[in-house]
Amino acid sequence: MTATVTRTLESTGATLTYDVHGADDRTEGGVGPALFLIGSPMDAAGFASLAAHFTDRTVITYDPRGTGRSARTDGAAETMPEEHGEDLRRVIEAAGAGAVDVFASSGGAVNGLALVARHPDLVRTLVAHEPPLAQVLPDREAALEVCADIHATYLREGMGPAMAKFLVMATRTGPIPANWRDEPAPAPAAFGLPAEDDGTRGDPLLGQNMRGCTAYLPDFAALRAAGTRIVIAEGKESQGQFPARAAAGAAEALGGGTVLFPSHHGGFLGGEYGQQGEPEAFAATLRELLDRG
């Protein structure tokens, strides 16, 4: 990448940190629209491999509130997608890049939909990759109950037992059965997780975002009326799993279908957080989509 500038800005209840890559000559209305890469709870560090394939564009990354370098200042224990959406608005406006293209992953895709529903003029194209929207599933009640149980397990028992449940839920193929409570709780050790509770409760996934993100119901009427081009995507290897099924449900609600991306839920990762996808092929698919816009 060319020059990278790191900045902070004050949002309601948080101090946000964001990075502008290529800021030397393209931040202020330069060559082509800027590309904003967002996740949740994944922070800017998770997009290093993907950003490296877009050195011809200004790339913006950021740490969502309560994650990485973006500290909460309000003491709130949970965050709603509408709050994240307003944070995204503030970052786009502060970056001075005009209307941007957005690639949004997982919870970031949920937040991206919240952004576009309220501020469509700020986003030219939104590629929402596997937003975990339980509300659009036919098994929504069971899915919401599981997500609430993961959050409650975290508060009661700590990270290991809760993360084990999360991994089982996130990778389950097919609908969640109504009698899911009859299934034995997964052992944390089976996933290399600690069973002991270290007493901390600051995990942004299990604590801050789990319930608000999955229970969010997008304003599909506003999204259909928006001038923003919205592409809902799912991974070839993760089809049938909870986030990909939710992507299909969201696409149907918008009146279309999904676009398949290489690899899995984290297909853009190139070793970040110990996960490996197919970042080169993933970036090529993303570039092709954006170029059509």
BELRAHU-V753379 format. One record per backbone hydrogen bond with DSSP energy under -0.5 kcal/mol. NH is the residue of the N-H (numbers start at 1). CO is the residue of the C=O. E is the energy in kcal/mol with one decimal. If there is no record, write none. Layout:
NH;CO;E
NH;CO;E
//
This chain:
5;20;-2.4
7;18;-3.0
9;16;-2.1
11;14;-3.0
13;11;-0.8
14;11;-1.3
15;71;-2.5
16;9;-2.7
16;14;-0.6
17;63;-0.6
18;7;-2.6
19;61;-3.1
20;5;-2.8
21;19;-0.6
21;59;-3.5
22;3;-3.4
23;3;-1.4
23;20;-0.7
25;22;-1.0
26;22;-1.3
29;27;-1.4
30;26;-1.1
32;30;-0.7
35;58;-3.0
36;34;-0.6
36;101;-3.2
37;35;-0.6
37;60;-2.7
38;36;-0.6
38;103;-2.6
39;42;-0.5
46;43;-1.6
47;44;-2.0
48;45;-1.1
51;47;-2.8
52;48;-1.5
53;50;-1.7
54;51;-2.1
57;54;-1.6
59;21;-2.0
60;35;-2.7
61;19;-2.1
62;37;-0.6
63;17;-2.2
64;62;-0.6
66;70;-2.4
67;64;-2.1
67;70;-0.6
70;67;-2.3
71;69;-1.0
73;13;-2.7
74;13;-1.3
79;208;-2.4
83;80;-0.8
84;80;-1.8
85;81;-2.9
86;82;-1.9
87;83;-2.0
88;84;-2.5
89;85;-2.0
90;86;-2.2
91;87;-2.3
92;88;-2.6
93;89;-2.5
94;90;-2.6
95;91;-2.4
96;92;-0.8
96;93;-0.6
97;92;-0.9
100;122;-2.5
101;34;-2.9
102;125;-3.0
103;36;-2.4
104;102;-0.5
104;127;-2.9
105;38;-2.7
106;129;-2.3
107;40;-1.1
108;105;-2.4
109;106;-1.1
110;106;-1.4
111;107;-2.2
112;108;-2.3
113;109;-1.9
114;110;-1.8
115;111;-2.2
116;112;-2.5
117;113;-2.2
118;114;-1.1
118;115;-0.6
119;115;-3.2
122;119;-1.8
123;120;-1.3
124;100;-3.1
125;100;-0.6
126;229;-2.9
127;102;-3.0
127;125;-0.5
128;126;-0.7
128;231;-2.9
129;104;-3.2
129;127;-0.8
130;128;-0.8
130;233;-2.7
133;131;-2.3
134;132;-1.1
134;214;-1.3
135;214;-0.8
136;133;-1.3
137;134;-1.7
140;137;-1.3
143;139;-2.5
144;140;-2.9
145;141;-2.0
146;142;-2.4
147;143;-2.2
148;144;-2.3
149;145;-2.3
150;146;-2.3
151;147;-2.0
152;148;-2.4
153;149;-2.8
154;150;-2.1
155;151;-2.1
156;152;-2.0
157;153;-3.7
158;153;-0.8
158;154;-1.4
162;158;-1.3
163;159;-3.3
164;160;-2.1
165;161;-1.5
166;162;-2.3
167;163;-2.7
168;164;-1.8
169;165;-2.4
170;166;-3.1
171;167;-1.4
172;168;-0.6
172;169;-0.8
174;172;-0.5
174;240;-3.0
177;175;-0.5
180;177;-1.4
182;179;-2.2
183;180;-1.6
190;187;-1.3
191;188;-1.9
192;189;-1.5
193;188;-2.5
198;196;-0.6
207;203;-2.1
208;203;-1.3
209;204;-1.9
210;205;-1.1
213;209;-2.3
214;210;-1.4
215;211;-1.9
216;212;-0.5
216;213;-0.9
218;216;-0.6
220;218;-1.7
223;219;-2.2
224;220;-2.7
225;221;-1.5
226;222;-0.9
229;124;-2.4
230;228;-0.6
231;126;-3.3
231;229;-0.5
233;128;-2.7
233;231;-0.5
234;259;-2.0
236;261;-2.4
237;263;-3.0
238;263;-0.6
241;238;-2.1
242;172;-0.7
245;241;-3.1
246;242;-2.3
247;243;-2.0
248;244;-2.1
249;245;-2.1
250;246;-2.5
251;247;-2.6
252;248;-2.1
253;249;-2.0
254;250;-1.4
255;252;-1.3
256;251;-2.8
259;232;-2.1
261;234;-2.6
267;264;-2.0
269;266;-2.1
271;275;-2.2
274;271;-1.9
275;272;-1.9
277;269;-3.1
278;267;-2.3
282;278;-2.9
283;279;-2.8
284;280;-1.9
285;281;-2.0
286;282;-2.3
287;283;-2.9
288;284;-2.2
289;285;-2.0
290;286;-2.6
291;287;-2.6
292;288;-1.1
293;289;-0.7
293;290;-0.9
//
